[in-house]
Amino acid sequence: MMQKAWNAIRTWHMIQPQDRVLVGVSGGADSVCLFMVLLEFQKQMTFEIKVVHVEHGIRGEESLRDERYVRELCEKYQVEYECVSCDIPAMAKEKKISIEEAGRNARYEAFDRIGEKWRANRIAVAHNQNDQAETILWNLARGSGLDGAAGIRPVRGKIIRPLLECSRTEIEAFLKKKNIQWCEDGTNDELDYTRNIIRNRLLPEMKEQLNTRVITHLAEFGTEMRRTEEFLDILVKEACQKMAVIKDGKAQLEVTCLEQEAELLQERILRRCLKEAGCGLKDLQREHIQSMKELMHMQSGKKIQLPCGWVAERVFDTLVIQKKEEDRILPELQLRIPGETRTEHGSFFTRIISNENQPIEQKKYTKWLDYDKITAGILLRGRKPGDYLTVNRQGGRKKLKTYFMEEKIPVDQRKGVWLLTCGEEVIWVVGHRISEAYKVEKNTREILEITYKEAASWQNISVC
């Protein structure tokens, strides 16, 4: 058993020389065994150990007994020790979660807090092969996919599980052989908790009626699922590099490329993009992924709601995933000529210059207009129904809506595009083109130079 645990530590590089390892010890057989395994492994490698015991406030005197046992165990082996007391029932009631979940959250919160203070770079917990089998069965029963079928990982961030390939029978046999006592948790024999039903009723019956090695086989199944998932993750990562751009809390995927992938990969690509963009997967359901796949076959502008205020939208040839933002509402302002017109999002600067055969400015945010043709006041505003652009010298017009569609400006961003207007006529779509009717010509006497400078505090939403 000891060699099996040590092999896991080496195989998964769980501990390196000079590491600081925080060890969760409840006093039960599993965690006491983990403590002894790490003490012995210290003879082969130099690293530090500190024990944390979380007293849950559930089992009265029995709980206090466990704390005394762990403290005395650490004193015996001269290992640094810290105890954290919590009222788990109160936490469960306040957050409306199960006792099991509240206890787990409290443990890992304590590990993280103490680990950060102690500068631990590893946190060792005592999950074993039985825990793995129970977890896989529980996940499958809840309707989990491949990720849940893979069960508990040997390493997850700072968390390491050296005993994951050791059975509870092996662990207890090891402790008995070494004449090491441990504390029994009375709640392990109760059927009130979901996991205990699997542990005390379902698995024993499967072991007796189906296969004596059912726990080992379930754990091996989890290993195969984990390897399968790791292989798929490589394929998904490669696919995302080809078809997705993920930055600034937004993911954009090329629909054509996504459609060419196998259906299984499509779903995993969508999940990966959601996660990397910042959308948590906890509340994401199969229906959301299915709706996103259906969105690939819809017209531009269609969108679906995702958990936590996120949305997925078909934007021309792409699928865009981002957190829904408040619409950028633009005020209606009279443009000051000459001078500065300030807005919440930036400022417009204007000046009048003479046309002396100067080269015409072609900058994106600086435009030259024929001031001779401007006979009325110019307004700065957002779009309105009826807006149009003059698109050729013959006076041909194009609706602004049509122009936006041709330029592939997403529907939800069009309200945030500044327009320089005279009535319904658009003189300049800021960041884009100007009207043909107001272009500077050879006989233009005065030129209106206008420059837009966006405020540094405003986050560009790709309107330009």
C-alpha positions as CSV (number, residue, x, y, z in Angstrom):
1,M,0.0,0.0,0.0
2,M,2.8,2.4,0.9
3,Q,4.6,1.7,-2.4
4,K,1.4,2.2,-4.3
5,A,1.0,5.7,-2.7
6,W,4.6,6.6,-3.3
7,N,4.4,5.5,-7.0
8,A,1.4,7.8,-7.4
9,I,3.3,10.7,-5.9
10,R,6.2,10.1,-8.3
11,T,4.0,9.4,-11.4
12,W,2.0,12.5,-11.0
13,H,4.9,14.7,-9.6
14,M,2.7,15.5,-6.6
15,I,5.6,16.5,-4.4
16,Q,8.9,18.1,-5.3
17,P,11.9,18.8,-3.1
18,Q,11.4,21.8,-0.7
19,D,7.6,21.8,-1.2
20,R,5.4,22.9,1.7
21,V,2.6,20.4,1.9
22,L,-0.6,21.1,3.9
23,V,-2.3,17.9,5.0
24,G,-6.0,17.5,5.8
25,V,-6.3,15.1,8.7
26,S,-9.8,14.3,10.1
27,G,-8.6,11.4,12.4
28,G,-10.3,8.8,10.2
29,A,-8.3,5.8,8.7
30,D,-7.8,7.4,5.3
31,S,-6.3,10.7,6.5
32,V,-4.2,9.0,9.3
33,C,-2.8,6.7,6.6
34,L,-2.1,9.7,4.4
35,F,-0.2,11.4,7.2
36,M,1.9,8.2,7.8
37,V,2.6,7.9,4.1
38,L,3.9,11.4,3.8
39,L,6.0,11.1,7.0
40,E,7.7,8.0,5.5
41,F,8.1,9.8,2.2
42,Q,10.0,12.6,3.9
43,K,12.8,10.1,4.4
44,Q,13.3,10.0,0.7
45,M,12.7,13.7,-0.1
46,T,13.0,16.9,1.8
47,F,9.7,18.8,2.1
48,E,7.7,20.3,4.9
49,I,4.4,19.1,6.4
50,K,1.7,21.0,8.3
51,V,-1.6,19.4,9.4
52,V,-5.0,21.1,9.3
53,H,-8.0,19.6,11.2
54,V,-11.4,21.0,10.5
55,E,-13.8,20.4,13.5
56,H,-17.4,20.5,11.9
57,G,-19.4,21.0,15.1
58,I,-21.7,18.2,14.2
59,R,-20.9,15.2,16.4
60,G,-20.5,16.8,19.8
61,E,-18.0,15.0,22.1
62,E,-17.1,12.6,19.3
63,S,-15.9,15.5,17.2
64,L,-13.9,16.9,20.1
65,R,-12.3,13.5,20.6
66,D,-11.2,13.5,16.9
67,E,-9.6,16.9,17.4
68,R,-7.6,15.7,20.5
69,Y,-6.5,12.6,18.6
70,V,-5.1,14.5,15.6
71,R,-3.4,17.1,17.9
72,E,-1.7,14.4,19.9
73,L,-0.7,12.6,16.7
74,C,1.0,15.7,15.4
75,E,2.7,16.3,18.8
76,K,4.0,12.7,18.8
77,Y,5.6,13.2,15.4
78,Q,6.5,16.8,16.0
79,V,4.5,18.1,13.0
80,E,3.0,21.6,12.9
81,Y,-0.7,21.6,13.5
82,E,-3.7,23.9,13.3
83,C,-7.4,23.3,14.0
84,V,-10.3,25.2,12.5
85,S,-13.8,25.0,14.1
86,C,-16.9,25.5,12.0
87,D,-20.7,25.3,12.5
88,I,-21.4,23.3,9.4
89,P,-25.2,22.9,10.1
90,A,-25.6,26.6,10.3
91,M,-23.6,27.2,7.1
92,A,-25.7,24.6,5.3
93,K,-28.9,26.2,6.4
94,E,-27.7,29.7,5.6
95,K,-26.6,28.8,2.1
96,K,-29.4,26.3,1.5
97,I,-27.0,23.4,0.7
98,S,-26.5,19.9,2.0
99,I,-24.5,19.2,5.1
100,E,-22.0,17.3,2.9
101,E,-21.5,20.2,0.5
102,A,-21.2,22.7,3.4
103,G,-18.6,20.5,5.1
104,R,-16.6,20.1,1.9
105,N,-16.7,23.9,1.2
106,A,-15.6,24.6,4.8
107,R,-12.6,22.2,4.5
108,Y,-11.3,23.6,1.3
109,E,-11.8,27.2,2.4
110,A,-9.8,26.4,5.5
111,F,-7.1,24.7,3.4
112,D,-6.9,27.7,1.1
113,R,-6.8,30.3,3.8
114,I,-4.2,28.5,6.0
115,G,-2.2,27.3,3.0
116,E,-1.9,30.9,1.7
117,K,-0.8,32.1,5.1
118,W,1.7,29.2,5.5
119,R,2.8,29.6,1.8
120,A,1.9,26.0,1.0
121,N,2.2,24.9,-2.6
122,R,0.6,21.5,-2.1
123,I,-2.6,20.5,-0.3
124,A,-2.8,16.7,0.4
125,V,-6.2,15.1,0.9
126,A,-7.0,11.5,1.6
127,H,-9.5,10.4,-1.2
128,N,-9.0,6.7,-2.0
129,Q,-10.2,4.1,-4.5
130,N,-13.5,3.6,-2.7
131,D,-14.1,7.4,-2.8
132,Q,-13.4,7.3,-6.5
133,A,-15.9,4.5,-7.1
134,E,-18.6,6.2,-5.0
135,T,-18.0,9.5,-6.9
136,I,-18.3,7.9,-10.3
137,L,-21.5,6.1,-9.4
138,W,-23.0,9.3,-7.9
139,N,-22.0,11.4,-11.0
140,L,-23.5,8.8,-13.4
141,A,-26.7,8.7,-11.4
142,R,-27.0,12.4,-11.6
143,G,-26.7,12.3,-15.4
144,S,-23.1,13.5,-15.7
145,G,-21.1,13.4,-18.9
146,L,-17.6,12.3,-19.5
147,D,-16.1,14.7,-17.0
148,G,-18.1,13.2,-14.2
149,A,-17.4,9.7,-15.4
150,A,-13.7,10.4,-15.0
151,G,-14.3,10.9,-11.3
152,I,-11.7,12.4,-8.9
153,R,-8.4,13.7,-10.4
154,P,-5.1,12.7,-8.8
155,V,-4.0,16.3,-9.1
156,R,-6.1,19.4,-9.4
157,G,-4.2,22.6,-9.0
158,K,-2.6,22.5,-5.6
159,I,-4.7,19.6,-4.5
160,I,-2.9,16.2,-4.5
161,R,-4.4,12.7,-3.7
162,P,-1.6,10.2,-3.1
163,L,-4.1,7.4,-1.9
164,L,-6.4,7.5,-4.9
165,E,-5.3,4.1,-6.1
166,C,-5.4,2.5,-2.7
167,S,-8.6,0.8,-1.5
168,R,-10.1,1.3,2.0
169,T,-9.4,-2.3,2.8
170,E,-5.7,-1.9,2.0
171,I,-5.6,1.3,4.1
172,E,-7.1,-0.3,7.2
173,A,-4.9,-3.4,6.8
174,F,-1.9,-1.1,6.6
175,L,-2.8,0.7,9.8
176,K,-3.6,-2.5,11.7
177,K,-0.3,-4.0,10.7
178,K,1.5,-0.9,12.0
179,N,-0.7,-0.9,15.1
180,I,-1.9,2.6,14.4
181,Q,-5.2,3.6,15.8
182,W,-7.7,5.9,14.1
183,C,-11.1,7.5,14.9
184,E,-14.3,6.1,13.5
185,D,-16.9,8.6,12.3
186,G,-20.3,7.5,13.4
187,T,-22.0,9.3,10.5
188,N,-20.3,7.0,8.0
189,D,-22.8,4.3,9.1
190,E,-25.9,6.4,8.6
191,L,-28.0,6.4,5.5
192,D,-29.1,10.0,5.7
193,Y,-26.3,11.2,3.4
194,T,-26.4,10.4,-0.3
195,R,-22.8,9.2,-0.5
196,N,-23.4,6.9,2.5
197,I,-26.3,5.2,0.7
198,I,-23.8,4.4,-2.2
199,R,-21.1,3.4,0.3
200,N,-23.1,1.3,2.7
201,R,-25.9,-0.2,0.6
202,L,-25.3,0.0,-3.2
203,L,-21.6,-0.8,-3.5
204,P,-21.7,-3.7,-1.0
205,E,-24.6,-5.3,-2.9
206,M,-22.9,-4.8,-6.2
207,K,-19.8,-6.4,-4.7
208,E,-21.7,-9.4,-3.4
209,Q,-24.1,-9.9,-6.3
210,L,-22.2,-8.8,-9.4
211,N,-18.4,-8.7,-8.9
212,T,-16.1,-8.8,-5.9
213,R,-13.7,-6.3,-7.7
214,V,-16.4,-3.8,-8.5
215,I,-14.7,-0.9,-6.7
216,T,-11.4,-1.6,-8.6
217,H,-13.2,-1.8,-11.9
218,L,-15.1,1.4,-11.3
219,A,-11.9,3.2,-10.4
220,E,-10.2,1.8,-13.6
221,F,-13.2,2.9,-15.6
222,G,-12.6,6.4,-14.2
223,T,-9.0,6.3,-15.2
224,E,-9.9,5.3,-18.8
225,M,-12.5,8.1,-18.9
226,R,-9.9,10.6,-17.7
227,R,-7.4,9.5,-20.4
228,T,-10.2,9.8,-23.0
229,E,-11.0,13.3,-21.7
230,E,-7.4,14.3,-21.8
231,F,-7.1,13.1,-25.4
232,L,-10.3,15.0,-26.4
233,D,-9.0,18.1,-24.7
234,I,-5.9,18.0,-26.9
235,L,-8.2,17.8,-30.0
236,V,-10.4,20.6,-28.6
237,K,-7.5,22.9,-27.9
238,E,-6.2,22.4,-31.4
239,A,-9.6,23.1,-32.9
240,C,-10.1,26.2,-30.8
241,Q,-6.7,27.6,-32.0
242,K,-8.0,27.3,-35.6
243,M,-11.5,28.7,-35.2
244,A,-11.9,30.7,-32.0
245,V,-10.7,34.1,-30.7
246,I,-11.1,34.4,-27.0
247,K,-10.1,37.7,-25.2
248,D,-11.6,40.5,-23.1
249,G,-14.4,38.2,-21.8
250,K,-15.6,37.3,-25.3
251,A,-15.4,34.3,-27.5
252,Q,-15.8,34.4,-31.3
253,L,-16.1,31.2,-33.3
254,E,-16.2,30.7,-37.0
255,V,-19.4,28.8,-37.7
256,T,-18.2,27.1,-40.8
257,C,-15.2,25.6,-39.0
258,L,-17.3,24.6,-36.0
259,E,-19.9,22.8,-38.3
260,Q,-17.1,20.6,-39.8
261,E,-16.1,19.1,-36.4
262,A,-17.6,15.9,-35.0
263,E,-20.7,16.6,-32.9
264,L,-18.9,15.5,-29.7
265,L,-16.1,17.9,-30.4
266,Q,-18.6,20.7,-31.2
267,E,-20.1,20.5,-27.7
268,R,-16.7,20.4,-26.0
269,I,-15.4,23.3,-28.1
270,L,-18.4,25.4,-27.0
271,R,-17.8,24.4,-23.3
272,R,-14.2,25.3,-23.5
273,C,-14.9,28.7,-25.1
274,L,-17.5,29.5,-22.5
275,K,-15.1,28.6,-19.7
276,E,-12.2,30.5,-21.1
277,A,-14.3,33.6,-21.8
278,G,-15.3,33.6,-18.1
279,C,-18.7,32.0,-18.1
280,G,-18.9,29.4,-15.2
281,L,-20.1,26.0,-16.2
282,K,-21.8,25.1,-12.9
283,D,-25.3,26.1,-14.1
284,L,-24.8,25.2,-17.7
285,Q,-27.1,22.5,-18.9
286,R,-27.3,20.2,-21.9
287,E,-30.2,22.3,-23.2
288,H,-27.9,25.4,-23.3
289,I,-25.3,23.6,-25.4
290,Q,-28.0,22.2,-27.7
291,S,-29.4,25.7,-28.2
292,M,-26.0,27.0,-29.1
293,K,-25.5,24.3,-31.7
294,E,-28.9,25.2,-33.2
295,L,-27.9,28.8,-33.2
296,M,-25.2,27.9,-35.8
297,H,-28.0,27.3,-38.4
298,M,-29.9,30.5,-37.6
299,Q,-29.7,33.9,-39.3
300,S,-27.5,36.7,-38.1
301,G,-28.8,38.6,-35.0
302,K,-30.5,35.5,-33.4
303,K,-29.3,35.0,-29.8
304,I,-30.0,32.8,-26.8
305,Q,-29.7,33.4,-23.0
306,L,-27.1,31.5,-21.0
307,P,-26.6,31.3,-17.2
308,C,-25.4,34.2,-15.2
309,G,-26.3,36.9,-17.7
310,W,-24.3,35.5,-20.6
311,V,-25.5,35.4,-24.2
312,A,-24.6,33.5,-27.4
313,E,-25.4,35.3,-30.7
314,R,-25.1,34.5,-34.3
315,V,-23.3,37.4,-35.8
316,F,-22.9,36.9,-39.6
317,D,-20.4,34.1,-40.0
318,T,-19.4,33.9,-36.3
319,L,-20.9,32.7,-33.0
320,V,-20.2,35.3,-30.3
321,I,-20.3,34.4,-26.6
322,Q,-20.1,37.2,-24.1
323,K,-21.7,38.6,-21.0
324,K,-24.7,40.8,-21.8
325,E,-23.9,44.4,-21.4
326,E,-26.1,47.4,-20.9
327,D,-27.0,49.1,-24.2
328,R,-24.8,52.1,-25.0
329,I,-27.3,54.9,-25.3
330,L,-26.0,58.0,-27.1
331,P,-27.3,61.4,-26.3
332,E,-28.3,64.0,-29.0
333,L,-25.8,66.9,-29.0
334,Q,-25.2,70.0,-31.1
335,L,-21.7,69.9,-32.6
336,R,-19.7,72.9,-31.6
337,I,-17.9,74.5,-34.6
338,P,-15.1,75.3,-33.9
339,G,-14.4,73.8,-30.5
340,E,-14.8,70.7,-28.4
341,T,-18.0,68.7,-27.9
342,R,-17.7,66.5,-24.9
343,T,-19.6,63.3,-24.4
344,E,-19.6,60.6,-21.7
345,H,-17.6,58.3,-24.0
346,G,-15.2,60.7,-25.7
347,S,-14.8,64.2,-27.3
348,F,-15.2,65.6,-30.8
349,F,-12.8,68.4,-31.8
350,T,-13.6,70.7,-34.8
351,R,-11.8,73.5,-36.6
352,I,-12.3,75.4,-39.9
353,I,-9.3,75.4,-42.3
354,S,-8.8,76.8,-45.7
355,N,-8.6,74.5,-48.7
356,E,-5.3,75.3,-50.3
357,N,-4.8,72.1,-52.2
358,Q,-3.8,70.3,-49.0
359,P,-3.7,66.5,-49.1
360,I,-7.0,65.2,-47.7
361,E,-6.8,63.5,-44.3
362,Q,-7.6,59.7,-44.5
363,K,-7.5,58.9,-40.8
364,K,-10.1,56.7,-39.2
365,Y,-11.1,59.2,-36.6
366,T,-10.2,62.4,-38.3
367,K,-12.3,63.4,-41.3
368,W,-12.4,66.5,-43.6
369,L,-15.8,67.7,-44.8
370,D,-16.9,70.4,-47.3
371,Y,-17.9,73.1,-44.9
372,D,-19.4,75.2,-47.8
373,K,-22.2,72.6,-48.1
374,I,-23.1,72.6,-44.4
375,T,-26.0,75.2,-44.1
376,A,-27.7,73.9,-40.9
377,G,-26.5,72.8,-37.5
378,I,-24.9,69.4,-37.2
379,L,-26.1,66.9,-34.6
380,L,-24.2,64.1,-32.9
381,R,-26.5,61.2,-32.0
382,G,-27.2,57.5,-32.3
383,R,-29.2,55.9,-35.1
384,K,-32.9,56.6,-35.8
385,P,-35.4,55.1,-38.3
386,G,-35.1,56.7,-41.7
387,D,-31.3,57.5,-41.5
388,Y,-29.5,57.3,-44.8
389,L,-26.1,57.8,-46.4
390,T,-25.4,59.4,-49.8
391,V,-23.1,56.8,-51.4
392,N,-22.3,58.2,-54.8
393,R,-21.8,61.6,-56.6
394,Q,-25.1,61.1,-58.4
395,G,-26.9,61.4,-55.1
396,G,-27.7,57.7,-54.7
397,R,-28.9,56.8,-51.2
398,K,-28.5,53.8,-49.0
399,K,-30.4,53.1,-45.8
400,L,-28.1,53.2,-42.7
401,K,-29.5,49.7,-41.7
402,T,-28.4,48.3,-45.1
403,Y,-24.9,49.9,-44.7
404,F,-24.5,48.4,-41.2
405,M,-25.5,45.0,-42.6
406,E,-23.0,45.3,-45.4
407,E,-20.2,46.3,-43.0
408,K,-21.2,43.4,-40.7
409,I,-21.6,45.6,-37.7
410,P,-23.4,43.4,-35.1
411,V,-27.0,44.4,-34.3
412,D,-26.3,44.9,-30.6
413,Q,-23.5,47.3,-31.3
414,R,-25.3,49.6,-33.8
415,K,-26.9,51.7,-31.1
416,G,-23.4,52.6,-29.9
417,V,-22.1,54.0,-33.2
418,W,-21.9,57.8,-33.2
419,L,-23.4,59.5,-36.2
420,L,-22.7,63.1,-37.5
421,T,-26.1,64.1,-39.0
422,C,-28.1,66.8,-40.6
423,G,-31.7,65.8,-40.3
424,E,-32.0,62.2,-41.5
425,E,-28.9,62.5,-43.6
426,V,-25.8,60.9,-42.1
427,I,-22.7,62.9,-42.8
428,W,-20.2,60.6,-41.0
429,V,-20.6,57.2,-39.5
430,V,-17.9,57.7,-36.9
431,G,-15.1,55.2,-37.4
432,H,-16.4,54.4,-40.9
433,R,-17.2,56.3,-44.0
434,I,-18.4,59.8,-44.7
435,S,-21.2,60.9,-47.1
436,E,-20.3,61.4,-50.7
437,A,-22.3,64.6,-50.6
438,Y,-19.9,66.2,-48.2
439,K,-16.5,65.2,-49.5
440,V,-14.0,67.9,-50.1
441,E,-13.6,68.9,-53.8
442,K,-11.2,71.1,-55.7
443,N,-13.5,74.1,-55.5
444,T,-14.2,73.7,-51.7
445,R,-13.2,76.9,-50.0
446,E,-13.5,75.9,-46.3
447,I,-12.9,72.5,-44.7
448,L,-14.5,71.3,-41.5
449,E,-11.9,69.1,-39.8
450,I,-13.4,66.9,-37.1
451,T,-11.6,64.5,-34.8
452,Y,-13.0,62.0,-32.4
453,K,-11.0,60.9,-29.3
454,E,-12.5,58.2,-27.2
455,A,-12.3,58.5,-23.4
456,A,-9.7,56.2,-21.9
457,S,-12.2,55.0,-19.3
458,W,-14.7,53.7,-21.9
459,Q,-14.1,50.2,-23.1
460,N,-14.3,50.0,-26.9
461,I,-17.1,47.7,-28.0
462,S,-15.8,47.3,-31.6
463,V,-17.9,50.1,-33.0
464,C,-15.0,51.2,-35.1
